[in-house]
Amino acid sequence: MPSLLYLVKQLELAVRAGLDDLVRPVGITALQFTALTVLERHDGLSAAQLARDSFVTAQSMADMIRTLEHRDLIRRERNPTNRRELHLRLTPEGRALLASVATPVRELEARMVGTLTPHETADFRRALVTAWQSLTPTLTSGTAPQYRANRQSPRPPAHSEPE
């Protein structure tokens, strides 16, 4: 029987391949999709925060921001209380792009859990969140950057829970 770590990685690779197939026709990658969905849920993040929440390096995020900004999917705005800080915002074009792939992304998730009952799906979601939280010690201390106090209860990263 394969280890759980192996199975989780295989699932992540299958989800990423599925996402890549779905978003390629609109001209973005699965990683760009992830960044856009993070901004959709939490508009106004810094580049560093977006990198952390999207699971990419700061350098990769800088390149991605330039690409997404060039396509008018995001924009940078100065923080009015700290003029040196830039916030990233999803543009109407970015929202429209996400809306255009929302149904296929939901269908991908439905295929992933298609043989599970609704109860098993809920248990699966809870088990994934619990496993993820147990490997993220700062999450429970309230200092994890992706879950500041003004946000909803802890949830897995945006790309693993398409809505």
Buried (B, 14 or more C-beta within 10 A) or exposed (E): EEEEEEEEEEEEEEBBEBBBEBBEEBEBBBBBBBBBBBBBBBBEBBBEBBBBBBBBEEEBBBEBBEBBBEBEBBBEEEEEEEEEEBBBBBBEBBBEBBEEBBEBBEBBBEEBBEEEEEEEBEEEBEEBBEEBBEEBEEBEEEEBEBBEEEEEEBBBBBBBBBE
